[in-house]
């Protein structure tokens, strides 16, 4: 089989993209293909099919370059204005306006729907610097339960003044409502979307979490040589199977109900004694004994299979944590419990 050029510097952007798609899992590449149009898929597929044999060195160079580009402060800097200009050259003006509006804030058909999806802490921090009359208008337009949470966070005297304005408020004219909406859209929602952009180190931590152990170690070592500070930040953000030791007993029991028995046995083969003991202590004596017997029956297992099983369980744990069903403590003072 033909071999792709060994000189990394001579590779085109399309060849690098093709290598990347082949290197990641089919599930992740499928998600990327869904975002492409037919022409992009054809071009990329043609590049993938013509790559031939790819050396491990080239793949490692590709991922290091990718990680370094995401982690560094240099490179491309995107903005709303530059994105809007780019879209205007490819899409109708109305479609561009709709896309930019969706980017500028939380989901919702109207401005008030969007505000209902903004954290009460974030909304209160913005409103506390506005006139009480403006705040009163906003609080009467969002849902009562959300308004109550915002009022509880605002300074007490300021909250009381807003309540008095709401009690005395008559029908608000359309001009005033339009003005408040324009202000919220131009000042609050735009800044909210800008500050809510995901940190590139968090993205890289998720990507590294999905790599097998050997590949992760190779890339991390290479990245440490290029950018030690970014490598350390990514390490701090990564969530591993051993980090499950920070989950309480209730969380582990919930996780046990979500995980396949065979998958758990494989994952525990490569786990630390602390994590292994945590899982066994949250099983019944009979279930724990059966699990130990199943693990012994597995004999020697491939490290790659253990990594895949652990990664799958980590993803389930993170999904449960995101849904608020389990708590993964970070070990800081804020996570300490008082009884």
C-alpha positions as CSV (number, residue, x, y, z in Angstrom):
1,X,0.0,0.0,0.0
2,X,1.2,3.5,-0.8
3,X,2.6,5.5,2.1
4,X,1.7,9.1,2.7
5,X,4.5,11.6,2.7
6,X,6.8,11.2,5.7
7,X,7.6,14.9,5.8
8,X,4.9,16.4,8.0
9,X,5.5,19.9,6.8
10,X,4.5,19.0,3.2
11,X,1.1,17.7,4.2
12,X,-1.9,19.8,3.1
13,X,-4.6,21.0,5.4
14,X,-7.0,18.5,3.7
15,X,-4.6,15.6,4.3
16,X,-4.3,16.6,8.0
17,X,-8.1,16.8,8.3
18,X,-8.3,13.3,6.7
19,X,-5.7,11.9,9.1
20,X,-7.6,13.4,12.0
21,X,-10.9,11.8,10.9
22,X,-9.3,8.4,10.6
23,X,-7.6,8.7,14.0
24,X,-10.6,9.5,16.1
25,X,-13.4,7.1,16.9
26,X,-16.2,6.3,14.4
27,X,-18.7,7.8,16.8
28,X,-16.9,11.2,16.9
29,X,-16.1,11.3,13.2
30,X,-19.8,10.6,12.5
31,X,-20.7,13.7,14.5
32,X,-18.3,15.8,12.5
33,X,-19.6,14.5,9.2
34,X,-23.1,15.5,10.2
35,X,-21.9,19.1,10.4
36,X,-20.5,19.1,6.8
37,X,-22.2,19.6,3.5
38,X,-22.0,17.1,0.6
39,X,-19.1,18.8,-1.1
40,X,-17.0,18.8,2.1
41,X,-17.8,15.2,2.7
42,X,-16.7,14.2,-0.8
43,X,-13.5,16.2,-0.6
44,X,-12.6,14.8,2.8
45,X,-13.5,11.2,1.8
46,X,-11.4,11.4,-1.3
47,X,-8.4,12.7,0.8
48,X,-9.0,9.9,3.4
49,X,-9.1,7.2,0.7
50,X,-5.8,8.3,-0.9
51,X,-3.7,8.6,2.3
52,X,-2.3,5.1,2.2
53,X,-0.3,3.9,5.2
54,X,0.3,6.5,7.9
55,X,3.2,6.3,10.3
56,X,2.6,6.7,14.1
57,X,5.0,9.6,14.0
58,X,2.8,11.6,11.7
59,X,-0.3,10.9,13.7
60,X,1.5,12.0,16.9
61,X,2.7,15.2,15.2
62,X,-0.8,15.9,14.0
63,X,-2.4,15.6,17.5
64,X,0.4,17.6,19.2
65,X,-0.1,20.4,16.6
66,X,-3.9,20.2,17.2
67,X,-3.5,20.3,21.0
68,X,-0.9,23.1,20.9
69,X,-3.1,25.2,18.6
70,X,-6.1,24.9,20.9
71,X,-4.1,25.5,24.1
72,X,-2.0,28.4,23.0
73,X,-3.1,32.0,23.2
74,X,-1.9,32.7,19.7
75,X,-3.4,31.6,16.4
76,X,-6.8,32.6,15.1
77,X,-9.0,34.9,17.1
78,X,-12.7,34.7,16.3
79,X,-15.3,37.3,17.1
80,X,-18.9,37.9,16.4
81,X,-18.2,40.6,13.8
82,X,-15.8,38.4,11.9
83,X,-18.1,35.4,12.0
84,X,-21.0,37.6,10.9
85,X,-19.0,38.9,7.9
86,X,-18.1,35.4,6.9
87,X,-21.7,34.2,7.1
88,X,-23.0,37.1,5.1
89,X,-20.9,36.0,2.1
90,X,-22.6,32.6,2.1
91,X,-26.1,32.9,3.5
92,X,-29.1,35.2,3.2
93,X,-29.2,38.1,5.5
94,X,-32.3,36.9,7.4
95,X,-30.7,33.5,8.1
96,X,-27.4,35.2,9.3
97,X,-29.4,37.4,11.6
98,X,-31.2,34.3,13.1
99,X,-27.9,32.4,13.6
100,X,-26.2,35.4,15.3
101,X,-29.2,35.9,17.5
102,X,-29.1,32.3,18.6
103,X,-25.3,32.6,19.3
104,X,-25.8,35.6,21.4
105,X,-27.7,34.0,24.2
106,X,-29.4,31.0,25.7
107,X,-32.1,29.1,23.9
108,X,-35.6,30.7,23.7
109,X,-38.0,32.1,21.1
110,X,-38.3,35.5,22.7
111,X,-35.9,37.6,24.8
112,X,-38.0,36.7,27.9
113,X,-37.8,33.0,27.1
114,X,-34.0,33.4,26.9
115,X,-33.8,35.2,30.2
116,X,-35.6,32.3,31.9
117,X,-32.7,30.0,30.8
118,X,-30.1,32.3,32.3
119,X,-28.7,31.5,35.7
120,X,-30.4,33.6,38.4
121,X,-26.9,34.5,39.8
122,X,-25.8,35.8,36.4
123,X,-29.0,37.7,35.8
124,X,-29.0,39.2,39.3
125,X,-25.4,40.4,38.9
126,X,-26.4,42.3,35.8
127,X,-29.7,43.7,37.0
128,X,-28.3,45.0,40.3
129,X,-26.6,47.8,38.3
130,X,-29.8,48.8,36.5
131,X,-32.5,51.2,37.5
132,X,-35.2,49.6,39.8
133,X,-37.9,50.5,37.3
134,X,-36.0,48.6,34.5
135,X,-35.5,45.6,36.8
136,X,-39.2,45.7,37.7
137,X,-40.1,45.5,34.0
138,X,-37.8,42.5,33.5
139,X,-39.0,40.6,36.6
140,X,-42.7,41.0,35.5
141,X,-41.8,39.5,32.1
142,X,-40.0,36.4,33.2
143,X,-41.5,33.4,35.0
144,X,-42.5,34.0,38.6
145,X,-40.3,31.2,40.0
146,X,-37.2,32.6,38.2
147,X,-38.1,36.1,39.3
148,X,-38.3,35.0,42.9
149,X,-34.8,33.4,42.7
150,X,-33.4,36.6,41.2
151,X,-35.0,38.8,43.9
152,X,-33.6,36.6,46.6
153,X,-30.0,37.2,45.3
154,X,-30.3,41.0,44.8
155,X,-29.3,43.4,47.6
156,X,-32.2,43.5,50.1
157,X,-32.9,47.3,49.9
158,X,-32.7,47.1,46.1
159,X,-35.0,44.1,46.0
160,X,-37.6,45.9,48.1
161,X,-37.5,49.0,45.8
162,X,-38.0,46.7,42.8
163,X,-41.0,45.0,44.5
164,X,-42.5,48.4,45.2
165,X,-42.1,49.4,41.6
166,X,-43.7,46.1,40.5
167,X,-46.7,46.7,42.8
168,X,-47.3,50.2,41.4
169,X,-46.6,49.2,37.8
170,X,-49.3,49.8,35.2
171,X,-49.4,48.5,31.7
172,X,-45.9,49.0,30.1
173,X,-45.9,50.6,26.7
174,X,-44.5,48.8,23.7
175,X,-41.8,51.4,23.2
176,X,-40.5,50.9,26.7
177,X,-40.5,47.1,26.3
178,X,-38.8,47.4,23.0
179,X,-36.1,49.6,24.5
180,X,-35.5,47.2,27.4
181,X,-35.3,44.2,25.0
182,X,-32.8,46.1,22.8
183,X,-30.7,46.9,25.8
184,X,-30.7,43.4,27.0
185,X,-29.8,42.0,23.6
186,X,-27.0,44.5,22.9
187,X,-25.4,44.7,26.4
188,X,-26.3,41.6,28.4
189,X,-26.8,38.7,25.9
190,X,-23.8,39.5,23.8
191,X,-21.5,39.7,26.8
192,X,-23.1,36.6,28.2
193,X,-22.4,34.6,25.1
194,X,-18.8,35.9,24.9
195,X,-18.0,35.0,28.5
196,X,-19.7,31.6,28.3
197,X,-17.5,30.4,25.5
198,X,-15.9,27.1,26.5
199,X,-12.3,27.2,27.5
200,X,-10.0,25.4,25.0
201,X,-8.2,23.6,27.8
202,X,-11.5,22.1,28.9
203,X,-12.1,20.9,25.3
204,X,-8.6,19.3,25.1
205,X,-9.1,17.7,28.5
206,X,-12.2,15.9,27.2
207,X,-10.3,14.9,24.0
208,X,-7.4,13.5,26.1
209,X,-9.9,11.7,28.3
210,X,-11.1,9.8,25.3
211,X,-7.6,8.6,24.2
212,X,-6.2,5.3,25.2
213,X,-3.6,5.4,27.9
214,X,-0.5,5.0,25.7
215,X,-1.6,7.6,23.2
216,X,-2.5,10.0,25.9
217,X,0.9,9.6,27.6
218,X,2.7,10.2,24.2
219,X,0.8,13.3,23.4
220,X,1.0,14.7,26.9
221,X,4.8,14.2,27.0
222,X,5.2,15.9,23.7
223,X,2.9,18.7,24.7
224,X,4.8,19.2,27.9
225,X,7.9,19.8,25.8
226,X,6.1,22.4,23.7
227,X,3.9,24.1,26.3
228,X,4.3,22.9,29.9
229,X,1.8,25.4,31.3
230,X,-1.0,24.2,29.0
231,X,-0.1,20.6,29.6
232,X,-0.5,21.1,33.4
233,X,-3.8,22.9,32.9
234,X,-5.2,20.1,30.8
235,X,-4.0,17.5,33.4
236,X,-5.8,19.4,36.1
237,X,-9.1,19.4,34.1
238,X,-8.9,15.7,33.0
239,X,-11.3,13.4,34.8
240,X,-10.1,9.8,35.1
241,X,-11.5,6.6,36.4
242,X,-9.5,6.9,39.6
243,X,-11.2,10.3,40.2
244,X,-14.4,8.3,40.9
245,X,-13.0,7.9,44.5
246,X,-14.4,11.5,45.0
247,X,-18.0,10.2,44.5
248,X,-20.1,9.4,47.6
249,X,-21.7,6.1,48.3
250,X,-25.1,7.2,46.9
251,X,-23.5,8.3,43.7
252,X,-21.5,5.0,43.3
253,X,-24.7,3.0,43.8
254,X,-26.5,5.0,41.2
255,X,-23.6,4.5,38.8
256,X,-23.7,0.8,39.5
257,X,-27.3,0.7,38.2
258,X,-26.2,2.4,35.0
259,X,-23.2,0.4,34.1
260,X,-23.0,-3.0,32.4
261,X,-21.6,-5.8,34.7
262,X,-19.1,-7.0,32.1
263,X,-17.9,-3.5,31.5
264,X,-17.5,-2.8,35.2
265,X,-15.5,-6.0,35.7
266,X,-13.1,-5.1,32.9
267,X,-12.7,-1.5,34.2
268,X,-12.0,-2.6,37.7
269,X,-9.2,-4.9,36.5
270,X,-7.1,-1.8,35.9
271,X,-8.4,0.3,38.8
272,X,-6.6,1.5,41.9
273,X,-7.2,-0.4,45.1
274,X,-9.1,2.6,46.5
275,X,-11.5,2.8,43.6
276,X,-11.9,-1.0,43.5
277,X,-12.7,-1.0,47.2
278,X,-15.2,1.8,46.8
279,X,-17.2,-0.1,44.2
280,X,-17.1,-3.4,46.1
281,X,-18.2,-1.7,49.4
282,X,-21.3,-0.4,47.6
283,X,-22.3,-3.9,46.4
284,X,-24.1,-6.6,48.3
285,X,-21.8,-9.3,49.6
286,X,-23.2,-11.8,47.0
287,X,-22.8,-9.3,44.1
288,X,-19.3,-8.4,45.1
289,X,-18.3,-12.1,45.3
290,X,-19.7,-12.7,41.8
291,X,-17.9,-9.7,40.4
292,X,-14.6,-10.9,41.9
293,X,-15.1,-14.3,40.4
294,X,-16.0,-12.8,37.0
295,X,-12.8,-10.7,37.1
296,X,-10.7,-13.7,37.9
297,X,-12.2,-15.6,35.1
298,X,-11.2,-12.8,32.7
299,X,-7.6,-13.6,33.2
300,X,-5.1,-11.3,31.5
301,X,-6.8,-8.5,29.5
302,X,-5.6,-5.9,27.1
303,X,-4.8,-2.5,28.5
304,X,-6.7,-1.0,25.5
305,X,-9.9,-2.9,26.5
306,X,-9.5,-1.7,30.1
307,X,-9.1,1.9,29.0
308,X,-12.2,1.7,26.8
309,X,-14.3,0.3,29.6
310,X,-13.1,2.9,32.1
311,X,-13.6,5.7,29.6
312,X,-17.2,4.6,29.0
313,X,-18.0,4.5,32.8
314,X,-16.4,7.9,33.2
315,X,-18.6,9.3,30.5
316,X,-21.7,7.9,32.3
317,X,-20.5,9.5,35.6
318,X,-20.0,12.8,33.9
319,X,-23.4,12.7,32.4
320,X,-25.0,11.9,35.8
321,X,-23.0,14.8,37.3
322,X,-24.1,17.2,34.6
323,X,-27.7,16.2,35.3
324,X,-27.2,16.9,39.0
325,X,-27.9,13.2,39.9
326,X,-24.4,12.7,41.5
327,X,-21.8,15.0,42.9
328,X,-18.1,14.7,42.1
329,X,-16.3,16.6,44.8
330,X,-13.1,18.4,43.8
331,X,-11.6,18.2,47.3
332,X,-11.8,21.9,48.0
333,X,-13.4,23.6,51.0
334,X,-16.6,24.3,49.1
335,X,-17.2,20.6,48.7
336,X,-16.9,19.8,52.4
337,X,-20.2,18.6,54.0
338,X,-21.5,19.7,57.4
339,X,-23.7,17.4,59.4
